[in-house]
Amino acid sequence: MTELRIPERIGRLDELAHNLWWSCNQQAREMYRVLDYPTWRAYGHNPVRQAHGISPERLEAVAADPRFLSLYDQVMAEFDADMNPARHTWYANHYPTFKSDPIAYFSMEFAIHNSLPIYAGGLGVLAGDLCKEACDLGLPLVAVGFMYPQGYFHQHISADGRQEEIYRQLAFEAAPVSPLTLPDGSRRFAAVQLNNRALHLGVWQVRLGRLTLFLLDTNIEENAPEDRDLSARLYAADPEQRIQQEMLLGIGGVRVMEAVGIRPSIWHANEGHTAFMMLERIRQETKENHESFLEALEKVRETTIFTTHTPVAAGHDVFTTELVEKYFSHYWPSLGIDRSTFLDLGQHGGMEGEGFNMTVLALKTSGRRNAVSKLHAGTTRKMWHVLWPRLSEDDVPVSHITNGVHWPTWVAREMSALYVKYMSRDLRELLDNQDDPALWEGIEAIPDEEIWAVHRLLKQKLASAMLERAQARWAKDDITAEQILATGVLLHPEVLTVTFVRRFTEYKRPTLIFDDVERLKRIIEAPLRPVQIVFAGKSHPADLASKDLLRQTYMLAKDRGFRGRIAFVEDYDMHMAHYLVQGADVWLNTPRRGREASGTSGMKASMNGVIQLSVPDGWWFEGFNGGNGWVIGDGPESAGSPDEDERDATALYDLLENKVVPLYYDRDRMGVPHRWVHMMKETIRSVAPAFCARRMMKEYVEQMYVPALESAANRSKG
């Protein structure tokens, strides 16, 4: 990349670009839009790349433009205020005695911004939103994960509907990351023994306001060439590579914290992938404080929070006994225990052949455990009742904190401006009170005509974004006209738009809506009240059954019988997610009951006024109030019934024909669908305060972090 030369008057643009604080701040994003809109769009809203693409003449022009300088000064003043350690934050004001105690948050993936593609899906988005809200509330949180230079795959769909996975190397100079080095210039911060060799860990640093993400990397010169790619890609399919990655994250992550001088008082494990973290902390306690294994285990439990996201037994990592012995036979003596005791930490039945379950390990070594929705908590308690056989199922010690999404990241700036105009004095007041239901009662003050006009604009932006992707694919690749049709070039922004946007996997039933193709065609082709459907999502590279569902969906999108009103958006990522959650009319969700832990995409859509059409599973079981969307089929009690698919498909068609479509096209003479807008407002009013990340993080602080800190403080006094 060319050398960056920014005029001194706006010289801090590059500093800000390398702190992802800007990605959470609407005014900062607006500043980069004004700076140079063509490069902002061309480089996927990545200011690090944008700065290298702007002409010197443009930089000189904005450096002399009073309007831009006023915006620049406002943004930098707000940035400096937020970076001030003495600023008054919610956490500092409510818990002043704990404000300097760091909380370490471990996760296999983080989705902060599309310029840093180290995420696969919902787990990473949740982790990213949690970090952003921790930053906003002033929590002293540090995050630990992996720097995947190849990240998750980019998706291409072939002419016959096959998903093709393409991996691209991250251009570090174009991403908001920086390598950490030791005083001697080396990058070797920690080492983990993997069977017969030591693997060394480098560290990358990502700034998010005052919060730091430490991302582990094996691609350093101290490692053998074959080991440097161990952290290259997210979620290795090979079990041996996977256990190695999880050892590096858990054991190596704890050692990196020590190497950089951070001694967390609370440790939060996000899903079972991170559970080796607890073992390493037990080892350190036995070594440093000369405690027995049981004493160290109890101490670690007191300061450990574990969040589980997986309601299906097959979704939890289980390693064979042979694999665990291969990598841990040298390790369990350092814990002061034998083979049998070690293996029991990851087993729920105590049987030799059951394998080593990472979720079981996490449940046994954590003191506070939570599921991610009310319904998921019941499923989790039932699933793991075997670990607490003397308790009733209701008393199994797993609580729930329902997921939430980071409001400033996901709400469209146009919609946000409307909320500020009618509901608060300014954006800061709105953000500070976003979790207060009383604030959102003011949604009724917004004129129907104005909220509908904004929604139409967001639909147009979605259509434009899809068209641009189609044009880029046509220009780059040798693809057919039918493939272009499948990208959505014939979609119309005035037509009712239903979206199915999520990871393609069997339990989410992406093809449920095609159960009766002829009936669906009649719904879609209705001359006066047409419907169009947009699909987006990736299948796991090793999940052949899900890939076949994706292929079926794509081939139907190419079917001329649907008149181009079914589209599949390739390579779904965070950037496209913004357009979809902001520009759809209806958010469709059809998981098998009991299989959706929570889900967050529907929350993002709802905050933009997109109406839910969903099976009553995950968060929607809590979110639906009778007036803010529609429920498909029966409640959780019908989970697993043999005719579940058939009944849900029929219920879905009935809702579309009798409720959704008529309501959308019921307009006044000015074209405003007042009853639809009323449901949009009720969606926003009911979902925004209850499912925002601010509410979620306050609950983590009040129900998990502070009790753990108090417990640890009491132990130290005793």
N, C-alpha and C positions, 0 to 999 in steps of 0.2 A: 504494500500500500504506500501511497505517496506520503511524504513528510507533511505533518499537520502544522499549518501556520495560521493561528487564530489571532486577530487583532487584540491588543492588550486590553482594550475597553471591555471586551466580552471574553476575556481569556479563561474564564472558569467553565466555559461550556464543556470542555473535555473532562474536567474534574467531575462535573455533575453527570455526564454521560456514563462514567464508570462507577456511579453509585445508583443502584436500581431504585432508589427513593423516587426518582423521576417517574418510574412506571406506575407508581401508586398515586401520583399527584396530577390532577387534571390540568392545573395551570401550567405545570412544567411540560406536560405533553403538548399543550397548546403552544407553548413557546417554541418547541421544536417544529411544530407544524408551520408556524409563522416564519421561522428561520428560513426554511426552504421546503415548500410543500412537495414539489416533484421528487426530491431525494428522500423525503420522509416516507412517501408512499412506495417508492421504488425499492427501498432497503428495509421494508417490513417494519417500519416504526422502530428502527434501531439507531439511536443517535451516535453510537460509536462509528458505525459504517457511514452514516449520513455526513458526519463531519469531514470524512475523507472524500466524499463525493461532491461537496459544495465547491463551486468555483471561488477563487480568491476574490473576484469582483463582487460576488454576492456577500461574502463575509465582510468586506470593507463597507458595502452599502448598508447592511444592517447595523454595523458598528457605529454608523453615523445617523441612524434613523431614530428620532426621539421616541416614537411609539414602541418600537421594538426594545429600546433600551429601558423604557419604563417597565415593560413586562419582564425583561431580564432581571432588572433590579428587584422587582417584587418576588420573583421566583427564588433568587439567590438569598434574599432576606429570610424567606420562609424556610429555605433549606438550612441556613445557618442557625435559625432558631430551633429547628428540630434536631440539629446535630449537637446542640448545647447540652452537655451532661446535666446541667442544673435546671433544665426546663421543667415546668410543672406538667407532669403527665398523670393520667388516671392511676397508674400503678404507684407512682411515687407519692401521690396524694393519699391513696387509700392504704398503702402498706409501706410506710416510710422506713420501718426497721428492716425490711427485706430487700430494699431496692437495689443493693449492690451484690446480692447473691445470684450468681449466674445459673440459668436453667439450660441444660444441654438437650437439644432435640435431635434425635437420630432418625433418619429416613433414607430409604433406598433411592428415592427420587424426589426432586423439587421442581415445580413449575412456577417460576417467578415471571419470566418473560420469554417470548419465542426467540429472542436473540441468544438465549442460553438453553438449547434443546436437550436437557438432561432429565426428561420426564417421558412417561409412556401414556399416562391417563389420569384417572380420578384421584388415585393415591397421591400422585405428585402435585396435582392442582390443589388438593386439600392441604398438603404440607406447605406449598407456597403461600396460600392464602392465610394459613396460620402464622407463618413468619411475618407477613405483611401487617397483620393485625397486631401481632406482638410488638412490632416496630411502632405502630400508631399509638398503642397504649403505654409504651415506654417500658415494656418488660425487658429485663436483662437477659435476653435469650441468645444463645449461640446455636447454630445448626451444623450438623455433620452429615455429609453424604459423599457421593462419588462425582468426580469430574469424568464424564464419559465423552471422550473426544469424538466418538462416532455416534453418541447418543442413542436414540431410538430410530428406527428406520423411516425413510421417506417412502411413500406409497405411490406406485404406479399401477394402473389397471390395464391389462392387455385387452386386445380386441375381443377375446373370448371370455373375459371377465375374471381372469386370474390375477390375484394380487401379487405384485412383484415388489420385493423389499430392496431398497437401495440405501446403502450406508455412505455417508459423506463425512469427511474429516472436518471438524470444527476449525475455523480460522480464528485462532486465539486472539490475534491482533484486532479482530472485528467484533469481539465479544467483551462484555463488561467484567472481565476477570483479570487477576494478576497473580503470578506465582509467588509463593513465600520462599525465602531463602534463609539459611542459617548464617551466622556471622562469617563463617569460612567460605561462604558462597555456594555451599552444597544445598541440595533439596531433600536430603535424606532425614526425615523427621522421626520416623519410627520404623520398626521392622516387626514382622510376624512370621513365626516359624510355620511353614507349610510342609508337613511331612519331613523330607530330608533337606530342605533348603530354607533360607531366610529370604523373605520378600520385603523389599524396602518401599516406603511410602513417601511420595512427594505430596505437597499440599498447594492447592489453589485457593485464593481468597475472593469472595464476592461480597461486596458491600450493599446493604439494604438499609439506608439510613444509618443508625448507629449499631444495627445488628450485623453480625458477620456470619457468612456461611463458609465453612471449611470443607473443601471438596478434595477427596483423596485421589491419588493418581499413581499408578504403577509404572508409567512411562518415564522412568528416570534412568540415568546411565548406570547406577549401581545394580540394576536388575539385568538378568540375562535377557537376550532378545525375545525368547519365547514367553517370558513373563510380562513383558511391557504392555502386551495387549490384553492382559487379564481384566483391566478396568475400562476397556475400550467401548464396550457395548452394555446397554442396560438389559437386565434379566436374561442371563445366559440360560440356554435350554439344557445344556449338559449338566447333570447333577454335581459332578466333581468340580467343574468350574464355578458352579453356583455356591457350593459350600465354601470354596476358596474366597469368593467375593464377600460372602457374609462374614467370614472370619476377619477379613481385612476391614470391613466396615465396623463390626462390633469390637473386636480386640484392638485392631489398629486405630480405630477412632478414639478409643479411650486413651491409648498411648499418645496419640497426636495432641489431645487436650492437655496432657501432662507436658508434652514437649513445648507447646506454645505458652505455657504458664497459666492455663485456665484450670481452676479446680471447681467444677460445678457443685452446687449444693443439691440440685434436683436433676434427675435424668429421666427424660421422656422418650420411650421407645415407640416409634410409629410402625406398627405391624411386626410380625414375628421375624422378618428378615434381619432385624437389628438385635436379636436377643443375646447373641454372644457378648454384647456389651456388658451384660450383668455378670457373666462368668469372669471377665477380665477384672471387673471391679472387686469381685469376691477374692480373686487371686491377689490383688493389690492389698486388700485389707488383711489377708492372712500373712502376707509378707511384711508389710510396713508396721502393722499394729500387733503382730504375733497373736492374732485371734484364731480360734478354731473355725472350721468351715461353717458350722451352724451359727456361730456368733457373727461371722462375716456375712453370711446369707441374710440373717435378720436385719443387720445394719443396712445392707444394700436394698432389701425390700422396702424399708422405711422411706427411702429417698427415690424410689422408682415408680414411674407411672407407665402403664402399658395400654396402648390403644389398639384394639383389633378391628379390622374392617371386613373380615371374610366370614360370611354366614354358612359356607359350604365346606364340609370336611376336606374334600378333594382340593380345595384352594389353598391349603396350608402346606408350607414346605416340610417335607418329611425326608430325612436322609437315612440310608441303610446303616445298620449297625457296623458293617464292614467299613463303610466310608468314614463314619465317625471315629472308629478305632484308628484308622489310618492317619487321621489328622489330629486326634486328641490324646492318643496313648501317651505322648510325652507331656501333655498338658495337665491331665487330672492329678498327677502326683503333686503339682504345684498348688493345687487347691486343698491338699491334705485328704483326698478321698480316693477310693478305689474305683475300678472299672464299673462295678455294679451300681454304686452310688451315683456315678457320673451319668450312666445311661438312664437311670431312673428319672433324672431331671427332665428328660425329654420324652418320657413315656407315660401313658395314662392307664395302661393295663398291666404293666410290669412283665409283659411277655417278651421273650427273647427276639422274636421276629417282627415286632410291630414297627421297628424303626425309631428314629429320633425326630420328634415333632418340635419345630421351632416355636409354635404357638404355646405348646405345653411348657416348654422351657420358660417362655416369657411369663406365662400365668403363674408358674411356681416361684419365680424369682422377683416378682413385682409385688408391691404392697397395695397399689391402687390400680384398678383395671376398669376400662370403660369400653363399651360398644359405641357405635356412632349414630344410633337412633333408638327410640323407645322400642320399636318392634325388633330391631336387631339385638337389643339387650336380652329380650326373652329367648330368642333363638340361641344366643351365645350361652346363656345360663343352662339351657337344655342340653346343648352340645357338650359342655364341659362339666356337667353335674358329676360326672364320674371322678373328677379330681377332688370333690368335696362330698363324698357319699353319705356322710353323717348329717348333712344339712338338707333341708327341703330345697326343691328346685328354685323356689322364689328367694331363698336366702343365699344362693350361690353369690359370692362377693364380686359381682360384675355390675357396675352402674352404667349409666349412659349419658353421654353429652352429644346431642345431635349436631351433626356437621353444620357449618355455616360458610358463606362465601364472602370474599372481601369486596364490600360495596363499591369503593372508589375504583377498583380494577374493572369491574364487570358492568357497571351501569353506564349507558351511553351518555356522552357529555350533553347531548341535546336533551335527553330525558332528565338528566341531573339539573340542567339549567331551569327546566320547567318546575321541578320540585322546589328549587331555591326561590324562584319567582313567587310562588304561591304559598309556600309552607315555612319559610324561615327568613331570617335577615340576610344570611350569607351562607356560603358553602361550608365554612368551618362550623357554624352552629348546626347545620344539618348533619354533618359527619359526627360531631360530638354527641348528638342525640339520636343517632340512627336506630338504636335498639330500644327506643322508647315508643311503645304503641301509640301514646297520645299524640306524638308528632304526626304520625301517618293518618290520623283521623282527618287531617287537613287536605287529604288527597281530593276530597269532593269539591274543594274550591277551584280546582283546575277546570276550565271550561272544556266540555267534550270536544269542541272543534279544535282546540289547541293540542290536546293530547293525541287526537287522531291525526292531525297534521304532522306531528313529530313522528308518530308511528309509521305513517306512509313514507316519510323521508328515510327512516331506518330500513324499511323494506326495499326502497330503491337502492340504498347503499349496499345491501346484501346482494341484490340482483347485479349491480355493477361489479362487485368483488368476484362473483361467480363468473361473470362474462370475461373479466380480465384474466382469470385463471385459465379459462377455456382458450382464449386467444394465445396465451403464453404456451400452452400445451400444443396447440395447432402449429405454432411457429417453430417449436423446438423439436417435435417428434413427428414421425410418419404415422399419423393416426387417421382413422376413417371418419367419414361424415357421421356415421351412426354413433361413434364414440363422442364426437362433439355434441351430438344431440343429447347424449346421456349426461353431459356436464351441466345441462340446464340452460342452454342459450335461448330456448323457446319459452322459458318461464316469464310470467307477466306479474309485475308488482301489485296489480290491482286484484289478483286472484287469491282466494283463500289459500294460505301456505302452511302446510303441516310439515314439521321436521322430525326426523328420527336421527338423532345425533348422539352416538355413544359407541363404545367399543363393541365391535361385532363379535358376539359369542352366543352360543346356543341358548343359554338361559335367558338372555335378553329378548329373544324371539323377534329378530329384525324382520323376518318374513311373515309374521302373523297377519299383517294387513293384506297379504296376498292370498289368504286362505281361500277366498272365492274371487278369482280374478275377474270374472264377468261382472259380478256385483260391484267390484271396485271400479271397473271401467265405467259403469253407468254413473257412479258418483263423480268420478273425475271428469267425464265428458259432458255432464249436464250443461246444455248451451247457455242457460241464464245464470246458473250458479256453479261454475266449475271449481275444481279443487286441484292443487298441485302439491307434490310431496318431494321433499328434499332429504336425502340420506347422506350421512357422512360417518366415517369411523374406520378403524383398522382392526384386522384380525391378527392374533398372535401368530408369528411365523410358523410355530410348530402345531397350531390348532387347525388341522385339516378340515374338520367338520365345520368350523366357523368360516373358514375360507370358502367352503362350498356355499354357505348361506350368502356370503358376500357376492359370490359369482352369480347366484340366482337373482339377487337384487339388481346387480348391474345389468344382466341380460334383459330383465324386465324394463329397466330404464331405457334400453335401446329399442324396445318393442314399439313399433309405429302405432299399435292399437291404443297406446296411452297418449298419443298426440304430443309427445315431448313434455308431458306434465309430470314426469317422474325424473328426478335428477340424482346423480351420485357425485358428491364433492370429493375429489381425490385428495390425499395427503392432508387430512384434517389435522390442524394444529391450533395453538392458542390464538394465533393471529386470525384465522378464519372463524374460530369459536366466538370471537367478539361480534362479528357480523351476524352469525347465526342466532346467538342468544338475544341479540338486540332487534333483529329484523324479521323473525318468524311471527306468525299469528298464533299457531298452536304447537305446543311441545308434547310430542307423543312418547310414551314410555310404557313398554309392555313386558316387563320381566315376569318370570314365573314367581309366584308368591313365595316369600320366604328366602329368595335368592338375592335380593337387592338390600345390601346393608344400609345404605342411606341414599347415595346419589347426590350430586350437587349441581349438575347442569341445569336441571329444572328450576332450582332456586335462582340461578343467574338470570334465566329467561323471565321468571316471574317478576323480578325486580325491575324489568324493563316493560312490564305489562303484557308479556306473552302468556297465554292461558294454557293451563295444564290439561292434558287428556291422558290419564295414567291409571294403571293398575294400582290398587291401594297397598303398595309395598314401600319399604324404605321410608324416606322422609315424607312422602305424600300421604302416608297413613296418619301422620300428625298434622300435615299442612292443610288437607282438604277440610273446608268448613261448610260445604253445601252450596256456596255461592261464588267460589273463586276458581271454578274449573269443573271438570267432570271425572268421575270414577268409572273405570271399565270393569264390569263384572262384579262378582261378589268380593267379600272381605277375606282376610287371611285364613279364615276357617276352611276355605275351599282349596287350600294349597294341596297339590298332589293328586287332585281328582283326575280320573282317567280321561274325562272329556274337557279338561281345563282349556286346551287350545281352541276347540270348537266353540265352546260357550263364550270365550273372550272375544274371538273373532266376530261372532254374531253380535255381541254387545257393542263392539267397536263400530261395526257398520251401522247399527241402529242409532248410536249416538251421532255419528257423522250425518246421517240422513235426516234425523228428526230433531236434533238439538244444535249441533255445531254449525252446519251449513246454513240452515234457516236464520239463525241468530246473526251470523256474519253478514248476510246479504239483506237484512232488514234495515233499510236506510231511510233517512228523511230526504226531502227534495234537494238538499245540499250534499247528499251523499254521505252523511255521518250516521254510522250505526250506533245509536245511543245506547241500546241495551247491551251491545257488545262492549262498548266503552265502559259502561257501568261494571261489567264483569272484569275488565282490565283493571279498573280502579280498585275493586275489591281484592283482586289478586295482589296488587302492589301493597295495599293497606295491610293485608293479613300476613304476607310472606316477608316483606322487607325487614321489620323489626325482629321477627321470630327466627329467621334463618340467615342472619348476617353473621359474619365472622366476629364482630364485636361482642355479640351475645355469647357466642361459642367460647371465645377466649376469656371473657369474664368468668364463665362457668369453670373453665379449666383452672383459673387462678383461685377462685373461691372454693371449689370442691376438691381440687387435686393438689395444686402447687403449694398454697399456703398451709393446708393441713400437713403436708409432707414436711415443709420447712419447720413448722411448729413441733412436729414429732421429733425431727432431728435435733432441734434446739433443746427439747426436754431431755433427750438422751444424753446430749453433751453435758447438761447441767447435772444429770444423775451420776 
